[in-house]
Amino acid sequence: MVKWIKLTTFPSGFEADLFVERLRGAGLHARSAGDTGMFGAGFQGTAPRGIDVYVVSDQLTAARTILEEMNEPHDDMES
């Protein structure tokens, strides 16, 4: 039986979907779920309670690494 673990929450469906695809691109199993309120499925704006991103439990460490890399500041400017 596959056990899904909540990794993080994004404020909008768009951000959650982008991150899920980033995880999938890295070969991980990921999905998003959340309440979009009266707007219904497919709504990509800000969700009242956010959109949760889940990964398979044995891939949690790899997913956290990708999340941390995403949140690190990047200095792409040459001095």
trRosetta pair geometry for C-beta under 8 A, 3 or more apart (Angstrom, degrees):
i j d omega theta_ij theta_ji phi_ij phi_ji
2 29 7.7 -73 -157 115 137 155
2 56 5.7 -66 -163 -125 103 104
2 57 7.9 170 -176 9 60 92
3 56 7.1 96 69 -159 54 62
3 57 4.3 9 87 -20 104 131
4 31 7.2 -41 -134 43 139 112
4 54 4.2 30 174 166 112 131
4 55 7.1 154 -151 77 70 19
4 56 6.4 -53 -100 -96 58 43
4 57 7.2 -136 -101 -41 10 78
5 54 6.4 152 72 -154 31 80
5 55 6.1 -29 61 65 85 71
5 56 7.6 45 15 155 88 12
5 57 4.9 100 -24 -96 118 70
5 60 5.3 -14 71 -88 145 122
6 9 7.7 4 -179 -55 115 84
6 52 5.3 -48 -135 -172 108 122
6 53 7.4 106 -157 74 62 45
6 54 5.5 -48 -94 -95 47 79
7 30 7.7 -34 5 -130 144 108
7 53 5.0 -48 57 98 107 93
7 54 6.4 160 -1 -116 88 23
7 55 5.1 54 -48 0 126 105
7 60 6.9 -172 -96 -136 93 77
7 63 5.2 -84 -115 133 144 132
7 64 6.9 -153 -149 -74 101 68
7 67 6.5 -174 163 -53 116 147
8 19 7.7 -66 69 141 123 161
8 52 7.5 172 95 -149 34 58
8 53 5.3 3 59 46 76 109
8 67 6.0 151 -26 -134 143 144
9 34 7.7 112 -143 -94 92 130
9 50 4.1 56 169 136 113 142
9 51 6.7 151 -158 72 69 35
9 52 5.1 -35 -99 -95 82 62
9 53 7.2 -173 -89 9 30 77
10 13 7.9 142 93 -81 115 14
10 15 4.0 -158 179 100 137 112
10 16 4.1 -168 46 -64 131 79
10 19 6.5 171 -52 11 142 137
10 32 7.9 -38 32 -132 116 129
10 50 6.1 159 77 -166 32 96
10 51 5.2 -24 63 62 88 92
10 53 6.7 55 -9 -28 103 111
11 15 6.5 47 51 34 70 144
11 46 5.3 -24 153 -132 98 87
11 47 7.0 175 171 38 45 73
11 50 5.5 -62 -106 -111 36 86
11 51 7.7 13 101 16 10 83
12 15 4.9 94 62 9 87 99
12 16 6.9 -154 96 -3 46 89
12 44 6.3 46 166 164 106 56
12 45 5.8 -85 -135 165 112 23
12 46 4.9 -61 -82 -87 93 45
12 47 6.3 146 -117 -6 39 81
12 51 6.7 -14 125 6 17 121
13 16 5.6 -59 -144 41 33 111
13 17 6.0 34 158 -21 69 108
13 32 7.2 135 -142 129 68 146
13 34 7.2 -152 -86 58 82 124
13 36 6.6 0 -51 -91 129 120
13 42 7.8 115 145 164 163 18
13 43 5.8 132 1 98 149 61
13 44 4.5 -111 78 -122 108 44
13 45 7.1 23 25 36 99 29
13 47 6.3 94 -40 -41 83 117
13 51 5.2 121 -91 -58 54 156
14 17 6.0 -58 -147 36 25 109
14 18 6.5 26 155 -19 62 106
14 44 4.2 67 -56 -179 91 102
14 45 7.5 32 -11 -77 110 23
15 18 5.8 -54 -149 34 31 112
15 19 6.5 25 156 -14 64 108
15 51 7.5 153 69 52 85 121
16 19 5.9 -61 -151 39 30 107
16 20 6.3 33 153 -22 66 106
16 32 4.2 107 151 -129 121 148
16 34 7.1 -178 -39 -1 172 134
16 51 3.8 -90 -30 103 157 127
16 52 7.6 49 -130 65 137 15
16 53 5.5 -168 -150 -65 91 98
17 20 5.6 -50 -144 34 32 113
17 21 6.5 31 157 -16 64 105
17 32 6.3 -93 -74 14 56 152
17 44 7.3 -52 10 -124 136 98
18 21 5.9 -59 -154 37 29 109
18 22 6.5 33 148 -22 64 104
19 22 5.3 -48 -148 32 38 116
19 23 6.5 39 152 -18 66 101
19 30 7.8 -109 123 153 76 152
19 53 5.8 -55 99 -95 124 158
19 67 7.7 43 -161 -101 127 83
19 70 7.3 18 -119 -113 103 174
20 23 5.8 -54 -153 36 32 111
20 24 6.3 31 150 -17 66 107
20 30 4.6 -167 -144 116 74 116
20 31 6.4 48 -138 -123 132 17
20 32 5.1 -98 -54 -30 139 103
20 53 6.0 -155 -72 -132 86 108
21 24 5.5 -51 -142 40 35 113
21 25 6.1 43 153 -25 65 104
22 25 5.6 -52 -150 33 29 116
22 26 6.8 24 151 -14 61 105
22 66 6.6 164 131 169 110 131
22 70 7.5 80 130 -80 164 133
23 26 5.8 -62 -156 38 34 108
23 28 4.4 -69 172 70 89 120
23 30 3.9 62 93 -18 141 152
23 53 7.6 145 -12 177 148 126
23 55 6.5 -123 -172 -96 150 114
23 63 5.8 17 -128 -121 122 96
23 66 6.2 153 -97 86 74 159
24 27 7.6 74 -177 -57 35 9
24 28 6.5 -100 -85 66 32 65
24 29 7.6 47 -103 -113 76 27
24 30 5.8 -117 -52 38 79 103
26 62 7.1 -176 133 154 130 115
26 66 6.0 -129 -13 -85 167 144
28 55 5.9 -21 163 -142 123 117
28 56 7.4 -160 -174 29 81 96
28 59 4.7 148 -140 169 102 144
28 62 6.0 -174 -83 101 127 121
28 63 5.7 141 -172 -76 164 94
28 66 7.7 -130 2 0 148 150
29 55 6.5 123 84 -157 65 65
29 56 4.4 45 67 -18 118 117
29 59 6.4 141 37 20 79 155
30 53 6.3 -1 -173 -176 111 97
30 54 6.8 158 -154 84 61 50
30 55 5.0 -27 -99 -95 81 77
30 63 6.9 138 -86 -116 117 129
31 53 7.6 168 88 -152 34 56
31 54 5.4 -15 63 60 81 99
32 51 5.2 23 180 161 118 111
32 52 6.6 158 -155 84 65 47
32 53 5.2 -31 -98 -98 82 65
32 54 7.3 165 -95 16 29 77
33 51 7.2 167 83 -164 21 75
33 52 5.5 -22 66 63 74 97
33 54 6.7 9 14 -5 106 119
34 47 5.3 73 133 137 131 167
34 49 6.4 -168 -166 85 100 92
34 50 6.1 -112 -137 112 144 47
34 51 3.6 -123 4 -116 150 57
34 52 5.5 148 -71 10 94 72
35 47 6.5 139 83 179 54 118
35 48 6.7 -46 100 57 102 101
35 49 5.3 39 52 39 108 122
36 39 4.7 -85 146 68 106 102
36 40 6.1 -54 87 54 123 11
36 41 7.0 156 32 -80 139 25
36 43 4.1 142 -173 53 144 129
36 47 5.1 -81 -107 -116 58 106
36 48 8.0 127 -154 12 25 85
36 51 7.9 16 -71 -81 84 103
37 47 6.9 169 -4 -154 96 72
37 48 5.1 84 -51 -4 126 124
39 43 3.7 68 126 -88 126 153
39 45 7.1 -136 -132 44 173 108
40 43 6.1 122 68 -29 50 110
43 47 7.3 121 103 -86 117 90
47 50 5.6 142 78 -97 106 8
47 51 5.3 103 20 -45 148 84
55 59 5.1 -113 161 88 116 103
55 60 5.8 153 86 -90 120 56
55 63 4.3 -133 -43 -48 169 163
56 59 4.8 61 67 18 88 111
56 60 7.9 -124 92 -44 45 70
57 60 5.9 -18 -161 -30 40 114
59 62 5.2 -55 -169 46 72 113
59 63 5.6 75 132 -27 87 105
60 63 5.7 -61 -145 40 30 111
60 64 6.2 32 157 -22 67 105
61 64 5.8 -52 -148 33 29 111
61 65 6.7 34 152 -22 62 103
62 65 5.7 -51 -154 29 33 115
62 66 6.8 31 150 -16 64 103
63 66 5.7 -53 -153 36 36 110
63 67 6.4 37 149 -19 67 106
64 67 5.5 -54 -146 38 34 114
64 68 6.2 36 154 -20 67 105
65 68 5.8 -54 -147 36 29 111
65 69 6.4 31 153 -19 63 106
66 69 5.7 -53 -148 36 31 113
66 70 6.4 35 152 -23 63 105
67 70 5.7 -55 -152 33 31 114
67 71 6.5 17 155 -10 64 111
68 71 5.9 -65 -147 43 31 104
68 72 6.5 42 153 -36 66 101
69 72 5.8 -45 -148 16 32 115
